[in-house]
């Protein structure tokens, strides 16, 4: 039976899609739901928040991963904190330079449901021998690991409630400790229109830890809003790589099947409207 699937952007607005419930389960960590919708195909929801969908996942996953990975001259090792749907890992492993992606996901049910229900998101990445999956607390892993990564991707829920700790300067410092020379951290930072204070606070927290913090913004259909991302690094500035160089690297690394990202998009994403410039300055 079809129903309206609502998600609040803030106390005064939100987005909805028509859909039919396929699966609902209460995990030890959260409420997990899968809906089938005419607009976006299958939608994955956690605690009432839309995470990803079959039809628009590339808006989020390509933009979370490729601006940092392609700006890096030769990434070989990446860490994904969260990202249990597999979409970020699949995008990272499109780069032929990548020898291993390590996904650290807290909730095993997210991985289990994604493997079965969201093959169109993860593209079979869970069967790729270059993917290592650890079920557990990503912060605990960061505290203990001696491995250094070229890309650290925080593919997490929004900074609401207990998740706020994941966007703190202390967490970003842990991520920095796990980064190799020349590495980059990439994450989403919220909507500059619907969550301006969240965007401002996350940018400020990143700048306490990293000298180069580069925000960029993309419309995400499932979120119903323009959405922010950031790349943070000691040395890597993605704005310094020209569009032709981005396209050349994508071709050299055999990165195919992209539906959103290319060299021109890479360059254009860093152009900020005035209201956003004021917000992130």
C-alpha positions, 0 to 999 in steps of 0.5 A: 500500500502506497504512503507518503514518506516524509523527511524533515529538513528542519522544523519548518520544511521537508520533502516527501516521496510516494512509496511502498514499504518493503522492509522494516527492522529495528537493529540494535542501533537504529530503525532501518526501512526500505521503500519502493518509490516511483520517483527514486526506485528503492529508498534506504532510510535510517531513523526516518532520514533518507540515506540513498536511493537506486536512482539518485545515489550517483549525485551523492556518492560520485560527489563525495568520492571523486573530487578528492580521489581524482585531485589526489595524484595516485591514491592507493588506500582509502578508508570509509567510515560508515557507508554500509550501503557500499556506494562510496566504496564502489566509487573509490574502487573505480580508480585503478590506482586503488589497492584497498578500500577499508569500510568500517560500518557500525551496523551489520544490518545496514550491510546485510540489507544493502547487499540484498536490496541495493545492488544498483547502489553498490554494484557488487562491491562487497564481492570485490577482493580489494574491499575490506569490511570491518563491523564496528565503531569507526571512532574506535578504529581511528583511535587504534589503527596504525594504517595511513590512508590517502583518502578518508571518507566519512559517509555518515548520518547527519550531525544530529544527537549522538552523531554530533561527536562524529563532526567534532574537531576531536574526530577530525583530528583522529581522521587526520592521524590516519591520513598519509602525507598528501591525503584528503578527508571528504564528508558531507556538511548539510544544506546551506539553506536549510542547515546554515548553522550546521554548515558553519559549525562543521566548517569551523571544526574542520578549520581547527584541524586542517589548513586547507578546507574546500567546500562545494555544493550539489543538489541531491534529489532524495534530500530535497535540497542543495547539499554541502560537501567538504575536502580537508587536507594539509596539502591537497587543494582540489581547486588547483587541478584543472578540468582537463587534468581531471578528465585525463586522470579519470581516463588513465585510471579507467574510471567509467560509468560516471553519471554526474562527475567530470572535469568541468563539474569538478571545477564548477562545484567550487564556485560558491554563490554569495550567500554560501561564501558568507556562510563558509568564510 
